[in-house]
Amino acid sequence: MPDSERPQAIPNAEEQEKNADLQRFRSGVLTVLGGLNLLQATGSEQASALARYLKEADRDSAIATDEKDIDELSDDLSSYTGANLPEYAAQRILAMLDKEGRYSDKKQYQEKIAVRKNALRGFKMFPGNFAFSYGFEPKMKMAHIHLTNPYIEKGHDVTSGASGVAALRMFLKGLKQFADEVVTQNPDMETITATSVILSRPEFVSFLEKLGFGNTGEMDAEFRKRHFKDEKRPVMGTVATRESFLAAMKDMDFKKLQAEALKVLRAAKSED
């Protein structure tokens, strides 16, 4: 039977994702070069500019799980002298992500990305907790807490589909640990703040009130530009005093609070 008539193997899900990413990376390189007005530049100029761009983008949003990997990629690209930079760069980016486990172990990969993103932003995390992070500004006597679902990538859940519940449980455990190990050990920490799009939902506002927080309203345009530049939904703020937060944590029944939080999460999903 001629090769042209033989049935073609159907790519598995991992291969399909890699092929889709390759195309996305090729297009992305062209978009970057166009934005830098370098489509007509020499190959070496394009390669050097792309290498710098990737390092800057990584510092801003963690492209790689390990800074050494992005450094190696950048060094490789900056020395490229071939005639097809988009293809070469796309293949190299794919190889880096493949080595880091993006395709073979998505859950662990997303956890590593979450840790690095928070580190780049100056936020701290507790070991094994990938949903809760915090930062402390001693001069302002203020801490900021953050909830994220590390298992959502491009709008899709990389786990079995229950990552929202897992992230919420991690967050509540992190909140208690934050109260016991951080707030109590820092008497100058007078306020704890948080900002999120979910705070526009009344059920979340009511839930946070039980944790000692009060809604501070919608964030201004300058704040949105700095921290939520691509977000179209309202971004709300909430704040707790040291006293109200510690009092709520002291009296917290974790199992009861977790059950209530899950009800809030389900209610929010039913409205989406």
N, C-alpha and C positions, 0 to 999 in steps of 0.2 A: 504494500500500500504506500503510495507516495506520501511524503511528510505532510504535504498540504492537505491531505485528506484524513490524517490521523486526528482523533479528538484531542483538543487542547485542554491541558489541565486547568482547572478553575483555581485562581489564586485564593489562598485562605485569607481570613480576616486580617491577620498581621501583614501579609504581603500587600493586600489591598490598601491598607492604611499607609504603608511605606510608599507605595506608588502615588497615592494622593498627596502625601507630604512632599515627595520629590517634585511634583508639579507645582505645588504651592511655594516651595523654596525657590524654584527657578523663576517663577513670576515675581516672588518677593525680591530677589536680587535685582531684577530689571527695574522694579519699582523704586528700590533704594537708589540705584544708579541714576535713574531719571530724576528723582527728587534732589540729587546732588549735582544735577546738570553735568553728568559724566558719561552719558551714553556714547558720545563721540570722542571720549578721551582714550589714551593708549591703554593697553591691557594692564600694564604695570600700575598705572595711575588708578585704574578702576579697582584692581586687587588691593592696593594699599588703602584706598578709601573705604572699601567694604570691610577690611580687617578692622580698621578703626571704628567703623559704625557698629560692628558686632560687639566689640569690647564695651563701647558706651551703652549699647542696648542691654547688654548683660548686667552692667552695673546698675542699670535703672530697674530691670524687671526679672533678672535671673533666667537667662536662656538655658544655662547649663546647671547641673547639680554641683559641679566642682569648678572653681575658678581656674584650676590648672588645665581643664579640658578646653575652656574658651581661649585661654592663652595659647595653647597648642594649635587650636584651629586658626586663631588670628595670625600666628607666626607663619603657618603653612600658607594661608591665603596671601599674605603680604609678599611672599616670595614667588607667587605663581606668575608664569610668563607665557602660558598657553593662549589659545585663541577662543576658548569657550568658557569664560569665567562663570556664567550662570549654571552651567551643567556641573562644572568642577566643584563650585561652592555648594550646590545643592547636595551632591553626593557626599561631600565632606561633612556637612551639617548632619545629614542623615546618619552617617557612620558614627559621629559623636553621640547622637541621641540614642542610637541602637546600643552602643557600648554602655551608656548610662542606665539602660533598662527601660527606656520609654515604651518600647513595644513588647518586651518580654515580661516585665513586672510593673505594670502601670501604677499599682497601689503604692509600692515602695518608691517608685520614681516621683510620684506626686508628693509624697511625704518629704523627700529630700529637697524638692523644689520649694516646698512651703518653708522648710527650715532656712534655706539660703535666702529666700525673698525677705523673710523677717529679719535675718541678720543684716542684709544690705540696708534695710530701712531703720536699723537701730532698735528693733524690737527683740525682746527675749521670749524664750519658750521653755516650758518644763519638759524634761526628758520623756519621750513617748507620747507627748500631747501635741498634736499637729493642728488643732483647731483654735486653741487659746494662745494669745500672745499679748505682751504688754510693753510699754515704754514708760520711763519716769524722767520728768524734767525737774531736778532738784531746785533750780533757781525759781521756777514757777510754782513749786510745791504741788505739782499736778502729775497724775499718771493717766495714761490712755490705754484702754483695753480694746482688743480686736478679736472678733469671731470670724472664722473663715471655714469653708468646707474645702479641704485640700484635695478631695477626691473628684471634684468637678473639673473637667477639662473640655474646653470648647463646647460648654453646655451639656456635656454628657457625663454620667456617673461612671467612673472606671471600676467601681466595685460591683457588688451584686444588686445594687439599686437602693440600698438602705443607708447610704452614706450620710444623709441628712440627720438621721437619728444618731448615728455614731458620732458625728461632729458635735451635735448638741450635747451629748453625754460628756464628751471630752471637754467642751467649753465649761460646763457646770463644775466638773471636777477641777479644771484649771482655775476657775473663779474662787473656789474654796481654798485651793492651794495658794493662790495669790493673796487672799485675805490672811491666811495663817502664816505664810512665810515671807511675804513682801510688805504688805501694808502695816502689819503689827511691828515689823522690824524697822520701819521708816517713819518715825513720829512726825517728820516734816511733810509727809504726804497728806495734804489737806483735802484734795478732791480727786475723784476718779471720773474720767469722761469716756464717752464712746460716740461714734458717728456711724450711721448706716442707713441704707435705703429701707431696711425692714422696719425701721422705727416710724415709718409713716403709717404702719398698720396698728390700729388701736389695740389689738390683742397682744402685740409685743410690748407696747407702752405699758399696758396693765401688768404684764408679767414682770417687766423690769422694775416697776414700782415696788413689787414685793422684795426686790433685792436692794432697795434703798435708793433707786435712781428716779430722777424727775426729768421730764422732757423739756428741752431748751429751745425747741422750734427748729425751723429749717435753716440750714447753713447758707452763708452768703455766697455770692458769685465768685469772689476771690478764693475762698476756701475750696469750692467745688473745682475751680480751675487747677489748683495745686494738687488736690488729692483724689478728685473724682471726675477728671476731665472728659472721660468717655461715657459717663453715666447720665442717662436722660431722666431717670426717675427722681423724685424729691429725696434729698439727703437730709436727714434729721439728726439732731444731737440730743444727748442725754448726759446728766451729771449726777454724781452722788457725793455727799460730804463723807469724810472719813468716818465720822460717828454713825451716820445712817447706814453706810455700807457694812461696817463691822458689826453693828447691831443685827442687821439682817442675816449676815453670815453666821453669827453666833447662834441664832435661833433657827437656822435653816434645817429642815427635815429633808435630807437629800433625796430620798426615794419619792417623797410626796412632791417635791419641787420638780424632779425629773418627770414624773407622771403628768404634772400640769404643763410642763414645757412641751412634752410630746403632743398633748392635746392642742396646744397653740400652733405647733408645727403642722399638724394635720389640718387644722382649720384654715391655716394660711394656704396650704396646698389645694384645698377644695375650692378656694376662691380664685385660684390662678387659671 
